[in-house]
Structures are given as structure tokens and as C-alpha cells.
């Protein structure tokens, strides 16, 4: 089946899922040591790192919701592109050892960037 609408839905839905999952699991429900280590590497205490992870988790879930609510808008995808690039630079500068792990920020962020670019292209194709 060659449907730009289906492809768009798969890409955009996957981006929303990734934002939601990354906000809920490693930040809100089970604060992951890697998340906390990045926050502490820039000078936050452990309790402040947990608070920052909580705020980040809520913002990431809000981003997932925005991607779904603003289905025909480009700005959530453009914001995702900027966030993925910025967050990857942050990891490179603050916790470069994370780049060598399995399922690391490079693979996740590059995949989300690719899905965002594909979504933008497919959104334009469905508007014609």
C-alpha cells in the first residue's frame, strides 16, 4: 500500500510514542541513573537532578501530546528536530561516555530526526 497518509501517521505516531516513553519511564516512573548523572554533571545535587528529571519528563509527555493534538502543524516537528540536535550536543559535552552504550542517544536522536524529516515531507505531500 502506497499511502502518504498512513506513512505520515506511522512516523508522527512513533515520534509521539518516543517522547511519551522517554518522559514517563526513565524520568518519571523509574528515574534512570544516566538521566540523573547528566544533570549532576552540570552541578545539580542528586535531589535537584531528580526534580529536573521530573520536569523534563512532564515536558516530554507534553511534547508527545502536542505532536498528536497539532497533527497538521509543522512546529512540533520542527521543535523536535531542534530538541534532538540540542540534546545530543548536550550529551556529547556533558556525558560523552553515554555515546558508547547500547540504545544510546546517537541512535535514538538520529532516528527521531529522520522520522521528523520524513513527517515534514509527508505532511507537505498530503496537503497537495
PEQUILIN-V176598 format. One record per residue. N is the residue number from 1. RES is the residue in one letter. SS is DSSP state (helix for helix, strand for strand, loop for the rest). Layout:
N/RES/SS + N/RES/SS
This chain:
1/X/loop + 2/X/loop + 3/X/loop + 4/X/helix + 5/X/helix + 6/X/helix + 7/X/helix + 8/X/helix + 9/X/helix + 10/X/helix + 11/X/helix + 12/X/helix + 13/X/helix + 14/X/helix + 15/X/helix + 16/X/helix + 17/X/helix + 18/X/helix + 19/X/helix + 20/X/helix + 21/X/helix + 22/X/helix + 23/X/helix + 24/X/helix + 25/X/helix + 26/X/helix + 27/X/helix + 28/X/helix + 29/X/helix + 30/X/loop + 31/X/loop + 32/X/loop + 33/X/helix + 34/X/helix + 35/X/helix + 36/X/helix + 37/X/helix + 38/X/helix + 39/X/helix + 40/X/helix + 41/X/helix + 42/X/loop + 43/X/loop + 44/X/loop + 45/X/loop + 46/X/helix + 47/X/helix + 48/X/helix + 49/X/helix + 50/X/helix + 51/X/helix + 52/X/helix + 53/X/helix + 54/X/helix + 55/X/helix + 56/X/helix + 57/X/helix + 58/X/helix + 59/X/helix + 60/X/helix + 61/X/helix + 62/X/helix + 63/X/helix + 64/X/helix + 65/X/helix + 66/X/helix + 67/X/helix + 68/X/helix + 69/X/helix + 70/X/loop + 71/X/loop + 72/X/loop + 73/X/loop + 74/X/loop + 75/X/helix + 76/X/helix + 77/X/helix + 78/X/helix + 79/X/helix + 80/X/helix + 81/X/helix + 82/X/helix + 83/X/helix + 84/X/helix + 85/X/helix + 86/X/helix + 87/X/helix + 88/X/helix + 89/X/helix + 90/X/helix + 91/X/helix + 92/X/helix + 93/X/helix + 94/X/helix + 95/X/loop + 96/X/helix + 97/X/helix + 98/X/helix + 99/X/helix + 100/X/helix + 101/X/loop + 102/X/loop + 103/X/loop + 104/X/loop + 105/X/helix + 106/X/helix + 107/X/helix + 108/X/helix + 109/X/helix + 110/X/helix + 111/X/helix + 112/X/helix + 113/X/helix + 114/X/helix + 115/X/helix + 116/X/helix + 117/X/helix + 118/X/helix + 119/X/helix + 120/X/helix + 121/X/helix + 122/X/helix + 123/X/helix + 124/X/helix + 125/X/helix + 126/X/helix + 127/X/helix + 128/X/loop
